[in-house]
Amino acid sequence: MSDLSSATTRARDLDRSQTCTLLDAAYSVGQLGVDEYEARTATAMHAATIGDLSSLTADDVDRIGQLIADAPRMVGLPSGRIDRVGIHASDTEPRVTVYVKEGDAYKGWVTATLRGEIRGVQAA
């Protein structure tokens, strides 16, 4: 979400989209039930402020968001961008992998559990 920390800052479309991506990831690994997922996603799509969005991800969903935000730095490319986020559903330990690019080149990935435990970092 936006780097602006004020809960009253007006939310951008990008902020709403990032929140929905976090909710998608949480739903895909069973952190949210279908009813809660649908309600939170609908609310995110119409949120007016950063505070409205933050309240939707104030629980474990934020761990995924932090991993996504930290991934470029973790692979040694603070200016890199997120290429894609993969969710690996598993009965034993669901994982999230964040793939990082710089320019058009793939540069690395970070994999972590939903509890935030890093399972692997690869810098290309």
HURA-V509703 format. One record per residue. N is the residue number from 1. RES is the residue in three letters. SS is DSSP state (a for helix, b for strand, c for the rest). OMEGA is omega as a letter, one per 30 degrees, with the letter a starting at -180 (999 if undefined). Layout:
n:N res:RES ss:SS omega:OMEGA
n:N res:RES ss:SS omega:OMEGA
This chain:
n:1 res:MET ss:c omega:a
n:2 res:SER ss:c omega:l
n:3 res:ASP ss:c omega:l
n:4 res:LEU ss:c omega:a
n:5 res:SER ss:c omega:a
n:6 res:SER ss:c omega:l
n:7 res:ALA ss:c omega:a
n:8 res:THR ss:c omega:l
n:9 res:THR ss:c omega:a
n:10 res:ARG ss:b omega:l
n:11 res:ALA ss:c omega:l
n:12 res:ARG ss:c omega:l
n:13 res:ASP ss:a omega:l
n:14 res:LEU ss:a omega:l
n:15 res:ASP ss:a omega:l
n:16 res:ARG ss:a omega:a
n:17 res:SER ss:a omega:l
n:18 res:GLN ss:a omega:l
n:19 res:THR ss:a omega:l
n:20 res:CYS ss:a omega:l
n:21 res:THR ss:a omega:l
n:22 res:LEU ss:a omega:l
n:23 res:LEU ss:a omega:l
n:24 res:ASP ss:a omega:a
n:25 res:ALA ss:a omega:l
n:26 res:ALA ss:a omega:l
n:27 res:TYR ss:a omega:a
n:28 res:SER ss:a omega:l
n:29 res:VAL ss:c omega:l
n:30 res:GLY ss:c omega:l
n:31 res:GLN ss:c omega:l
n:32 res:LEU ss:c omega:l
n:33 res:GLY ss:c omega:a
n:34 res:VAL ss:a omega:a
n:35 res:ASP ss:a omega:l
n:36 res:GLU ss:a omega:l
n:37 res:TYR ss:a omega:a
n:38 res:GLU ss:a omega:a
n:39 res:ALA ss:a omega:a
n:40 res:ARG ss:a omega:a
n:41 res:THR ss:a omega:l
n:42 res:ALA ss:a omega:l
n:43 res:THR ss:a omega:l
n:44 res:ALA ss:a omega:a
n:45 res:MET ss:a omega:a
n:46 res:HIS ss:c omega:a
n:47 res:ALA ss:c omega:a
n:48 res:ALA ss:c omega:a
n:49 res:THR ss:b omega:l
n:50 res:ILE ss:a omega:l
n:51 res:GLY ss:a omega:l
n:52 res:ASP ss:a omega:a
n:53 res:LEU ss:a omega:a
n:54 res:SER ss:a omega:a
n:55 res:SER ss:a omega:a
n:56 res:LEU ss:a omega:a
n:57 res:THR ss:c omega:a
n:58 res:ALA ss:c omega:a
n:59 res:ASP ss:c omega:a
n:60 res:ASP ss:c omega:l
n:61 res:VAL ss:a omega:a
n:62 res:ASP ss:a omega:l
n:63 res:ARG ss:a omega:l
n:64 res:ILE ss:a omega:l
n:65 res:GLY ss:a omega:l
n:66 res:GLN ss:a omega:l
n:67 res:LEU ss:a omega:l
n:68 res:ILE ss:a omega:a
n:69 res:ALA ss:a omega:a
n:70 res:ASP ss:a omega:a
n:71 res:ALA ss:a omega:a
n:72 res:PRO ss:a omega:l
n:73 res:ARG ss:a omega:a
n:74 res:MET ss:a omega:l
n:75 res:VAL ss:c omega:l
n:76 res:GLY ss:c omega:a
n:77 res:LEU ss:c omega:a
n:78 res:PRO ss:c omega:l
n:79 res:SER ss:c omega:l
n:80 res:GLY ss:c omega:l
n:81 res:ARG ss:b omega:l
n:82 res:ILE ss:b omega:l
n:83 res:ASP ss:b omega:l
n:84 res:ARG ss:b omega:l
n:85 res:VAL ss:b omega:l
n:86 res:GLY ss:b omega:l
n:87 res:ILE ss:b omega:l
n:88 res:HIS ss:b omega:a
n:89 res:ALA ss:c omega:a
n:90 res:SER ss:c omega:l
n:91 res:ASP ss:c omega:a
n:92 res:THR ss:c omega:a
n:93 res:GLU ss:c omega:l
n:94 res:PRO ss:c omega:a
n:95 res:ARG ss:b omega:l
n:96 res:VAL ss:b omega:l
n:97 res:THR ss:b omega:l
n:98 res:VAL ss:b omega:a
n:99 res:TYR ss:b omega:a
n:100 res:VAL ss:b omega:l
n:101 res:LYS ss:b omega:l
n:102 res:GLU ss:b omega:a
n:103 res:GLY ss:c omega:l
n:104 res:ASP ss:c omega:a
n:105 res:ALA ss:b omega:l
n:106 res:TYR ss:b omega:a
n:107 res:LYS ss:b omega:l
n:108 res:GLY ss:b omega:a
n:109 res:TRP ss:b omega:l
n:110 res:VAL ss:b omega:l
n:111 res:THR ss:b omega:l
n:112 res:ALA ss:b omega:l
n:113 res:THR ss:b omega:l
n:114 res:LEU ss:c omega:l
n:115 res:ARG ss:c omega:l
n:116 res:GLY ss:c omega:l
n:117 res:GLU ss:c omega:a
n:118 res:ILE ss:b omega:l
n:119 res:ARG ss:b omega:l
n:120 res:GLY ss:b omega:l
n:121 res:VAL ss:b omega:l
n:122 res:GLN ss:b omega:l
n:123 res:ALA ss:b omega:a
n:124 res:ALA ss:c omega:999
